[in-house]
Each structure stands twice: as C-alpha cells, then as structure tokens.
C-alpha cells in the first residue's frame, strides 16, 4: 500500500525454533529471472505493516543495551529482566511498562492503542500479549499478536 511506504522495507526473518529463546534466520525467496533458466535464491523482504510488526517483535526480544557496540544503546526492551519472576499482577504490569517503554522509542509508532497482558492458561511461567498500534502518519491499526512471553 502506498500509505505504508514510510514503514520501510527490511530482510524478512523466519522463526527457526523457539526452545529456550527464539532463533530467527533470514528468509530465502526463490524467483525466476527473465531470460535465464531455473530458479534463483534471494533474501526475502518484508515491507510496510508487516515490516513494522517484525520490527516490534525484534525490539521486544532484544535485551536493552545489546546493540550498544553498534551505536544503539537504547534499542531493545527490559523484558529479559523479568525472566524467573512469578506470574503475578505486578509482573504483568511490569511487562506492560517495559513494552510501552520500548515502543516509545520506535519512531514509526504514533500511538499504542491496546496492550493486553494476561496469564497463559495452563502455563504459570507464560503471559499472553496482544498489542495494537497506530503507525505514524496513518489512521490504520497494526495488530501484533497474540503472542506468548516466557517469564
């Protein structure tokens, strides 16, 4: 969509596995080149709203300070500090706080419209998160989730 051009383009990441910690790898697209036989591999790309969703997830999964050596000391979130805590109302409120704090640094987000953090049924060490944001310069809504975070 033309209205989503400001949300940029990036390499598309795919979840390889999520045991212990999510591990992503660069997606590969296969394409044909006009006038040449066979399929060629290229890095997959993600654009617009899907790129914003991917950027939000990566920001939340990256511990704050992890990218200091690359010149981005404030990138990431503090969610990793909650590992090992009990799934109480206080902890869930900290999850909300850390998510809001992290998303405030994302220039492509104008406003967080909804953020629900609820205990996961049957898993005492997990919370379910549902997030809706309004991209900057847009009236549309981008939904991220529901997704699960382990404490």
FIKOLZA-1660 file (N, C-alpha, C; in steps of 0.1 Angstrom, whole numbers, plus 5000, padded with zeros to 4 digits):
% residues 151
   i   px   py   pz ch aa at
   1 5008 4988 5000  A  X  N
   1 5000 5000 5000  A  X CA
   1 5009 5012 5000  A  X  C
   2 5005 5022 4993  A  X  N
   2 5013 5035 4992  A  X CA
   2 5013 5042 5005  A  X  C
   3 5002 5041 5013  A  X  N
   3 5002 5048 5026  A  X CA
   3 5012 5042 5036  A  X  C
   4 5017 5030 5033  A  X  N
   4 5026 5023 5042  A  X CA
   4 5041 5024 5038  A  X  C
   5 5044 5032 5028  A  X  N
   5 5057 5033 5023  A  X CA
   5 5067 5038 5034  A  X  C
   6 5062 5046 5043  A  X  N
   6 5071 5052 5054  A  X CA
   6 5074 5041 5064  A  X  C
   7 5068 5029 5064  A  X  N
   7 5071 5019 5073  A  X CA
   7 5083 5010 5068  A  X  C
   8 5088 5014 5057  A  X  N
   8 5101 5009 5052  A  X CA
   8 5101 4994 5048  A  X  C
   9 5112 4989 5044  A  X  N
   9 5115 4975 5039  A  X CA
   9 5127 4970 5046  A  X  C
  10 5127 4957 5049  A  X  N
  10 5138 4951 5056  A  X CA
  10 5139 4936 5051  A  X  C
  11 5149 4929 5056  A  X  N
  11 5150 4915 5054  A  X CA
  11 5140 4908 5062  A  X  C
  12 5133 4899 5055  A  X  N
  12 5122 4891 5063  A  X CA
  12 5129 4880 5071  A  X  C
  13 5125 4879 5083  A  X  N
  13 5130 4869 5092  A  X CA
  13 5120 4858 5095  A  X  C
  14 5124 4846 5096  A  X  N
  14 5115 4835 5099  A  X CA
  14 5120 4828 5112  A  X  C
  15 5110 4824 5120  A  X  N
  15 5113 4817 5132  A  X CA
  15 5119 4803 5129  A  X  C
  16 5131 4800 5134  A  X  N
  16 5137 4787 5131  A  X CA
  16 5132 4778 5142  A  X  C
  17 5134 4782 5155  A  X  N
  17 5128 4774 5166  A  X CA
  17 5127 4783 5178  A  X  C
  18 5120 4779 5188  A  X  N
  18 5117 4788 5200  A  X CA
  18 5120 4781 5213  A  X  C
  19 5128 4770 5213  A  X  N
  19 5132 4764 5225  A  X CA
  19 5142 4773 5232  A  X  C
  20 5140 4775 5245  A  X  N
  20 5148 4784 5253  A  X CA
  20 5147 4798 5249  A  X  C
  21 5150 4802 5237  A  X  N
  21 5150 4815 5232  A  X CA
  21 5147 4815 5217  A  X  C
  22 5138 4824 5212  A  X  N
  22 5135 4824 5198  A  X CA
  22 5148 4826 5190  A  X  C
  23 5149 4818 5179  A  X  N
  23 5160 4820 5170  A  X CA
  23 5154 4822 5156  A  X  C
  24 5158 4832 5150  A  X  N
  24 5153 4836 5136  A  X CA
  24 5165 4835 5126  A  X  C
  25 5161 4833 5114  A  X  N
  25 5171 4833 5103  A  X CA
  25 5165 4841 5091  A  X  C
  26 5174 4845 5082  A  X  N
  26 5169 4853 5071  A  X CA
  26 5161 4844 5061  A  X  C
  27 5150 4849 5057  A  X  N
  27 5141 4841 5048  A  X CA
  27 5147 4842 5034  A  X  C
  28 5145 4831 5027  A  X  N
  28 5150 4830 5013  A  X CA
  28 5138 4829 5004  A  X  C
  29 5138 4838 4993  A  X  N
  29 5128 4837 4983  A  X CA
  29 5134 4831 4970  A  X  C
  30 5126 4824 4963  A  X  N
  30 5130 4818 4950  A  X CA
  30 5123 4826 4940  A  X  C
  31 5131 4830 4930  A  X  N
  31 5124 4838 4919  A  X CA
  31 5131 4834 4905  A  X  C
  32 5123 4837 4895  A  X  N
  32 5128 4835 4882  A  X CA
  32 5133 4848 4876  A  X  C
  33 5144 4847 4868  A  X  N
  33 5149 4859 4862  A  X CA
  33 5146 4858 4847  A  X  C
  34 5139 4868 4842  A  X  N
  34 5135 4868 4828  A  X CA
  34 5147 4865 4819  A  X  C
  35 5145 4856 4810  A  X  N
  35 5156 4852 4800  A  X CA
  35 5166 4843 4805  A  X  C
  36 5165 4838 4818  A  X  N
  36 5175 4829 4823  A  X CA
  36 5168 4817 4829  A  X  C
  37 5173 4805 4827  A  X  N
  37 5166 4793 4831  A  X CA
  37 5168 4790 4846  A  X  C
  38 5158 4784 4852  A  X  N
  38 5159 4780 4866  A  X CA
  38 5155 4790 4876  A  X  C
  39 5156 4786 4889  A  X  N
  39 5152 4795 4900  A  X CA
  39 5164 4800 4906  A  X  C
  40 5163 4812 4911  A  X  N
  40 5174 4819 4918  A  X CA
  40 5170 4822 4932  A  X  C
  41 5179 4821 4942  A  X  N
  41 5176 4824 4955  A  X CA
  41 5180 4839 4958  A  X  C
  42 5172 4845 4967  A  X  N
  42 5175 4859 4971  A  X CA
  42 5169 4860 4985  A  X  C
  43 5174 4870 4992  A  X  N
  43 5169 4873 5005  A  X CA
  43 5155 4877 5004  A  X  C
  44 5146 4872 5013  A  X  N
  44 5132 4876 5014  A  X CA
  44 5131 4890 5020  A  X  C
  45 5121 4897 5016  A  X  N
  45 5119 4911 5021  A  X CA
  45 5105 4912 5027  A  X  C
  46 5104 4921 5036  A  X  N
  46 5091 4924 5043  A  X CA
  46 5090 4939 5042  A  X  C
  47 5077 4943 5039  A  X  N
  47 5075 4958 5037  A  X CA
  47 5063 4962 5045  A  X  C
  48 5062 4975 5046  A  X  N
  48 5050 4982 5052  A  X CA
  48 5046 4977 5066  A  X  C
  49 5034 4974 5067  A  X  N
  49 5028 4970 5080  A  X CA
  49 5035 4957 5086  A  X  C
  50 5038 4947 5077  A  X  N
  50 5044 4935 5081  A  X CA
  50 5058 4938 5086  A  X  C
  51 5065 4948 5080  A  X  N
  51 5078 4952 5085  A  X CA
  51 5077 4958 5099  A  X  C
  52 5067 4966 5101  A  X  N
  52 5065 4972 5114  A  X CA
  52 5063 4961 5125  A  X  C
  53 5055 4952 5122  A  X  N
  53 5052 4940 5131  A  X CA
  53 5065 4933 5134  A  X  C
  54 5073 4930 5124  A  X  N
  54 5086 4924 5126  A  X CA
  54 5095 4932 5135  A  X  C
  55 5096 4945 5132  A  X  N
  55 5104 4954 5139  A  X CA
  55 5100 4955 5154  A  X  C
  56 5087 4955 5157  A  X  N
  56 5082 4955 5171  A  X CA
  56 5087 4942 5178  A  X  C
  57 5085 4931 5172  A  X  N
  57 5089 4918 5178  A  X CA
  57 5104 4918 5181  A  X  C
  58 5112 4922 5171  A  X  N
  58 5126 4922 5173  A  X CA
  58 5130 4931 5184  A  X  C
  59 5124 4943 5185  A  X  N
  59 5127 4953 5195  A  X CA
  59 5124 4947 5209  A  X  C
  60 5113 4940 5210  A  X  N
  60 5109 4935 5223  A  X CA
  60 5118 4923 5227  A  X  C
  61 5122 4915 5218  A  X  N
  61 5131 4903 5221  A  X CA
  61 5145 4907 5223  A  X  C
  62 5149 4919 5219  A  X  N
  62 5163 4922 5221  A  X CA
  62 5165 4929 5234  A  X  C
  63 5174 4924 5243  A  X  N
  63 5177 4930 5256  A  X CA
  63 5183 4944 5254  A  X  C
  64 5178 4954 5261  A  X  N
  64 5183 4967 5260  A  X CA
  64 5197 4967 5263  A  X  C
  65 5205 4975 5254  A  X  N
  65 5219 4976 5256  A  X CA
  65 5227 4966 5247  A  X  C
  66 5220 4956 5242  A  X  N
  66 5226 4945 5234  A  X CA
  66 5233 4951 5221  A  X  C
  67 5228 4962 5216  A  X  N
  67 5234 4968 5204  A  X CA
  67 5242 4981 5207  A  X  C
  68 5247 4982 5219  A  X  N
  68 5255 4994 5223  A  X CA
  68 5267 4995 5214  A  X  C
  69 5274 4984 5211  A  X  N
  69 5286 4983 5203  A  X CA
  69 5283 4988 5189  A  X  C
  70 5271 4987 5184  A  X  N
  70 5267 4992 5171  A  X CA
  70 5262 5006 5171  A  X  C
  71 5262 5013 5182  A  X  N
  71 5257 5026 5183  A  X CA
  71 5243 5028 5187  A  X  C
  72 5236 5018 5192  A  X  N
  72 5222 5019 5195  A  X CA
  72 5220 5014 5210  A  X  C
  73 5225 5022 5220  A  X  N
  73 5225 5017 5234  A  X CA
  73 5211 5016 5239  A  X  C
  74 5201 5024 5234  A  X  N
  74 5187 5024 5239  A  X CA
  74 5178 5014 5232  A  X  C
  75 5183 5007 5221  A  X  N
  75 5175 4998 5214  A  X CA
  75 5172 4986 5222  A  X  C
  76 5160 4980 5221  A  X  N
  76 5156 4968 5228  A  X CA
  76 5146 4971 5239  A  X  C
  77 5144 4961 5248  A  X  N
  77 5135 4962 5259  A  X CA
  77 5141 4956 5271  A  X  C
  78 5134 4958 5282  A  X  N
  78 5139 4953 5295  A  X CA
  78 5131 4940 5299  A  X  C
  79 5124 4934 5290  A  X  N
  79 5116 4922 5293  A  X CA
  79 5125 4911 5298  A  X  C
  80 5137 4910 5293  A  X  N
  80 5146 4899 5298  A  X CA
  80 5149 4900 5313  A  X  C
  81 5147 4912 5319  A  X  N
  81 5148 4913 5334  A  X CA
  81 5138 4906 5342  A  X  C
  82 5127 4902 5335  A  X  N
  82 5116 4895 5342  A  X CA
  82 5117 4880 5342  A  X  C
  83 5127 4875 5335  A  X  N
  83 5129 4860 5335  A  X CA
  83 5131 4855 5349  A  X  C
  84 5123 4845 5353  A  X  N
  84 5124 4839 5366  A  X CA
  84 5115 4845 5376  A  X  C
  85 5108 4855 5373  A  X  N
  85 5098 4861 5382  A  X CA
  85 5085 4854 5382  A  X  C
  86 5078 4854 5393  A  X  N
  86 5065 4848 5394  A  X CA
  86 5055 4856 5385  A  X  C
  87 5045 4848 5380  A  X  N
  87 5035 4854 5371  A  X CA
  87 5024 4860 5380  A  X  C
  88 5027 4872 5385  A  X  N
  88 5017 4879 5394  A  X CA
  88 5012 4891 5386  A  X  C
  89 5003 4898 5392  A  X  N
  89 4997 4911 5386  A  X CA
  89 5009 4921 5385  A  X  C
  90 5017 4921 5395  A  X  N
  90 5028 4931 5395  A  X CA
  90 5038 4928 5383  A  X  C
  91 5041 4915 5381  A  X  N
  91 5050 4912 5370  A  X CA
  91 5043 4915 5356  A  X  C
  92 5030 4912 5355  A  X  N
  92 5023 4915 5343  A  X CA
  92 5023 4930 5340  A  X  C
  93 5021 4938 5351  A  X  N
  93 5022 4953 5349  A  X CA
  93 5036 4957 5345  A  X  C
  94 5046 4950 5350  A  X  N
  94 5060 4954 5345  A  X CA
  94 5062 4950 5331  A  X  C
  95 5056 4939 5326  A  X  N
  95 5056 4935 5312  A  X CA
  95 5050 4947 5304  A  X  C
  96 5039 4952 5308  A  X  N
  96 5032 4963 5301  A  X CA
  96 5041 4975 5301  A  X  C
  97 5047 4978 5312  A  X  N
  97 5055 4990 5313  A  X CA
  97 5067 4989 5304  A  X  C
  98 5074 4977 5304  A  X  N
  98 5086 4975 5296  A  X CA
  98 5083 4975 5281  A  X  C
  99 5071 4970 5278  A  X  N
  99 5067 4971 5263  A  X CA
  99 5064 4985 5259  A  X  C
 100 5057 4992 5267  A  X  N
 100 5054 5006 5264  A  X CA
 100 5066 5015 5263  A  X  C
 101 5075 5013 5273  A  X  N
 101 5088 5020 5273  A  X CA
 101 5096 5017 5260  A  X  C
 102 5096 5005 5256  A  X  N
 102 5104 5001 5244  A  X CA
 102 5097 5007 5231  A  X  C
 103 5084 5006 5231  A  X  N
 103 5077 5011 5219  A  X CA
 103 5078 5026 5217  A  X  C
 104 5079 5033 5229  A  X  N
 104 5080 5048 5228  A  X CA
 104 5093 5052 5220  A  X  C
 105 5103 5043 5219  A  X  N
 105 5115 5047 5212  A  X CA
 105 5114 5043 5197  A  X  C
 106 5103 5037 5193  A  X  N
 106 5101 5033 5178  A  X CA
 106 5094 5045 5171  A  X  C
 107 5102 5052 5162  A  X  N
 107 5097 5064 5155  A  X CA
 107 5085 5061 5146  A  X  C
 108 5083 5048 5142  A  X  N
 108 5072 5045 5132  A  X CA
 108 5059 5043 5139  A  X  C
 109 5059 5044 5153  A  X  N
 109 5046 5042 5160  A  X CA
 109 5042 5056 5166  A  X  C
 110 5030 5059 5162  A  X  N
 110 5024 5072 5167  A  X CA
 110 5018 5070 5181  A  X  C
 111 5011 5058 5182  A  X  N
 111 5003 5056 5195  A  X CA
 111 5001 5041 5197  A  X  C
 112 5002 5037 5209  A  X  N
 112 4998 5023 5213  A  X CA
 112 4983 5024 5217  A  X  C
 113 4975 5017 5209  A  X  N
 113 4960 5017 5211  A  X CA
 113 4956 5007 5221  A  X  C
 114 4962 4996 5221  A  X  N
 114 4958 4985 5230  A  X CA
 114 4970 4976 5234  A  X  C
 115 4971 4973 5247  A  X  N
 115 4981 4964 5252  A  X CA
 115 4975 4956 5263  A  X  C
 116 4973 4943 5260  A  X  N
 116 4967 4934 5270  A  X CA
 116 4978 4924 5273  A  X  C
 117 4980 4921 5286  A  X  N
 117 4989 4911 5291  A  X CA
 117 4981 4903 5301  A  X  C
 118 4980 4890 5298  A  X  N
 118 4972 4881 5306  A  X CA
 118 4979 4868 5309  A  X  C
 119 4977 4861 5320  A  X  N
 119 4983 4849 5323  A  X CA
 119 4979 4838 5312  A  X  C
 120 4989 4830 5308  A  X  N
 120 4986 4819 5298  A  X CA
 120 4979 4808 5306  A  X  C
 121 4968 4803 5300  A  X  N
 121 4961 4791 5306  A  X CA
 121 4970 4779 5306  A  X  C
 122 4972 4773 5318  A  X  N
 122 4979 4761 5319  A  X CA
 122 4994 4762 5320  A  X  C
 123 4999 4775 5318  A  X  N
 123 5014 4777 5319  A  X CA
 123 5016 4789 5329  A  X  C
 124 5021 4785 5341  A  X  N
 124 5023 4796 5351  A  X CA
 124 5035 4805 5348  A  X  C
 125 5044 4801 5339  A  X  N
 125 5055 4809 5336  A  X CA
 125 5054 4817 5323  A  X  C
 126 5042 4818 5317  A  X  N
 126 5040 4825 5305  A  X CA
 126 5028 4835 5306  A  X  C
 127 5030 4845 5297  A  X  N
 127 5019 4855 5296  A  X CA
 127 5016 4857 5281  A  X  C
 128 5003 4860 5279  A  X  N
 128 4999 4862 5265  A  X CA
 128 4998 4877 5263  A  X  C
 129 5003 4882 5252  A  X  N
 129 5003 4896 5249  A  X CA
 129 4996 4899 5236  A  X  C
 130 4987 4909 5237  A  X  N
 130 4980 4914 5225  A  X CA
 130 4983 4929 5224  A  X  C
 131 4987 4933 5212  A  X  N
 131 4992 4947 5210  A  X CA
 131 4986 4953 5197  A  X  C
 132 4981 4965 5198  A  X  N
 132 4976 4972 5186  A  X CA
 132 4982 4986 5187  A  X  C
 133 4988 4990 5175  A  X  N
 133 4995 5003 5175  A  X CA
 133 4989 5010 5162  A  X  C
 134 4991 5024 5163  A  X  N
 134 4988 5032 5152  A  X CA
 134 5001 5037 5146  A  X  C
 135 5004 5033 5133  A  X  N
 135 5016 5038 5128  A  X CA
 135 5017 5053 5126  A  X  C
 136 5028 5059 5126  A  X  N
 136 5030 5073 5124  A  X CA
 136 5025 5077 5110  A  X  C
 137 5017 5087 5109  A  X  N
 137 5013 5092 5096  A  X CA
 137 5002 5083 5090  A  X  C
 138 4995 5076 5098  A  X  N
 138 4984 5067 5093  A  X CA
 138 4973 5066 5103  A  X  C
 139 4961 5063 5098  A  X  N
 139 4949 5061 5106  A  X CA
 139 4946 5047 5108  A  X  C
 140 4953 5038 5101  A  X  N
 140 4951 5024 5102  A  X CA
 140 4957 5018 5115  A  X  C
 141 4953 5006 5119  A  X  N
 141 4957 4999 5131  A  X CA
 141 4966 4987 5127  A  X  C
 142 4977 4985 5133  A  X  N
 142 4985 4973 5131  A  X CA
 142 4984 4965 5144  A  X  C
 143 4981 4952 5142  A  X  N
 143 4979 4943 5153  A  X CA
 143 4992 4934 5154  A  X  C
 144 4997 4932 5166  A  X  N
 144 5008 4923 5168  A  X CA
 144 5004 4913 5179  A  X  C
 145 5003 4901 5175  A  X  N
 145 4998 4891 5184  A  X CA
 145 4985 4885 5181  A  X  C
 146 4980 4877 5190  A  X  N
 146 4986 4875 5203  A  X CA
 146 4998 4866 5202  A  X  C
 147 5008 4869 5211  A  X  N
 147 5020 4862 5212  A  X CA
 147 5023 4859 5227  A  X  C
 148 5031 4849 5230  A  X  N
 148 5034 4845 5243  A  X CA
 148 5048 4848 5247  A  X  C
 149 5050 4853 5259  A  X  N
 149 5063 4856 5265  A  X CA
 149 5065 4847 5277  A  X  C
 150 5077 4841 5278  A  X  N
 150 5080 4833 5290  A  X CA
 150 5087 4841 5300  A  X  C
 151 5083 4839 5313  A  X  N
 151 5089 4846 5324  A  X CA
 151 5100 4838 5330  A  X  C
% end
